[in-house]
Amino acid sequence: MKTINELQDSIIEDFSVLDDWMDKYTLLIELGNSLPPLDIKYKTSNNLIEGCQSRVWLQSDLIDGKVIYQAESDAVIVKGIVSLLIQVLSGHTPDEILSADLYFIDQIGLKEHLSPTRSNGLIAMLKQMRLYAMVFKEYK
């Protein structure tokens, strides 16, 4: 299993070969499309992330001491963003998630190329993922 930083470096590398933002958006959409659909039983109001303009459901489970995230969104770009967050954070311990410095978001230029509402959504998704990790850390 790769570390969070190794996963971030891999994403930075994938995005760095693309020169313009239309190509990067295309990659984001492809990543979103490759996200497995979320089981209908998880599409509840409890799993909806507050602060996102589009609808994003985030399911989180603690399996063998590692946090496993699943998510889905009704917006393709947002689905790509949540897919990146899952790629980096899912499968790690609550401590690893809580202490992670997610530098890839700035390094691939995601924040500056998102609309303010999508940027707020990104922050909301990240906050929710960290919140789950915090809860799992307390109750393990």
N, C-alpha and C positions, 0 to 999 in steps of 0.2 A: 504494500500500500504506500503510495506516495505521500509525502508530507504536504501540508497546506501550501507552503511556499513553493514546493516543486510543482504543484498543480497550478498555482498562480503564474509561475514562470512559463509554463507550457502554454497557458492562455495568452500571455503577453507575446510569446513567440508566434502563435497562430495569427494574432491580430497585426503584428508588426510587419508581416509580409504583404499586407494589404495597404495600398497607398491612399485610396480615397474612402470617404465615409459611406458611400453607397455600397461599396464592397463589404465594409464592416457591418452595415445593417443587414446585408444579404447573409453574412455569416451568422449574425445574431438570430435571424429568422430560421436559418437551417438548424441551429442549435435548439431553438424553441420547438421546431417540428420534430426533432429527434427525442424530445422529452416524452416518456411514456404517459399515456392518459391516466389521470387520477381516478381511482375507483369512485363511483358515484356516492358511496357511503361517506366519503370524506368531503364531499362538496356541501358542507354545512355552513351556516352563518358563523359558527364558532371558529371555523378554519379560514374565513374570509379575512384578509389583511386590511385593517383600517388605514386610511391615508393613501390608498392607491386609487387612481382615477378609473382604471379598468378593474375588472374583478380578478383577484388572485386568491386561490385557495392554497394553504400550506398545511400539510400533514407532517407530523414529526413523531418518531418513535425511538425509544432507547432499546437497542438490541445488542446484547453482549458488551455493554458499556460504551457503545458507540451510537451517536445520534444519526438517524437515517431520515432524510427529508424527501418528501414527494410534493410536487406542486403542479398547478395548472393555472393558466390564465386564458381569458377570452380575447386577449390582444397579442398578436404575434411577436412584436418587439419585446413586450414585457415578459412573455413566455421565454424568450431568448435570454433575457437578463436573469430571470429566476433560475434558468437552466445553468447559467454560469455560476451563480451562487451555490447551487446544489453540487455542481461539479467540484467546487473548491471545498465546501464545508461538510457535505454528507459523508458519513463513514468515519468521522473523527470523534474523539472523546469530548465531553462538555468542556473540559479544561482547555483543550487545544483550540476549540472554537472560540471560547471566551478570550483567549490570549492572542488570537490571530490578528495580525495587522494586514488588512486587506488592501494592499498597495496596488493590486492589478487594476482596480476600478479606475484610479487616476492614470496609471501608466498606459492603459489602452485608450484613454481619452473619453471614456464612457460618460463621466459626469458632464463634461463641457459640451457633449454632443446630444445630450438628452434635453427634452423640454423640461421646464421647471416642475411640471406635474409628474413626469416620469422619474425625474431625479428624486422627488419626494417619495415616490412609490418605491424606488430602489432603497432609500433610507428606511422606509417602513418595513420592507421585506427583510432587510438585514437586521433591523431591531427585533422583529418577531423571531427570526432564527436564533439570535443570541438569547432572547427571552426563554425560548424552549430549552436551550442548552443550560441556562441558569437554573431553571426548574429541575431538569434532569440531574444536575450536579447536586442539588439540595436533597433529592429524594432517591439517590441511588443506593 
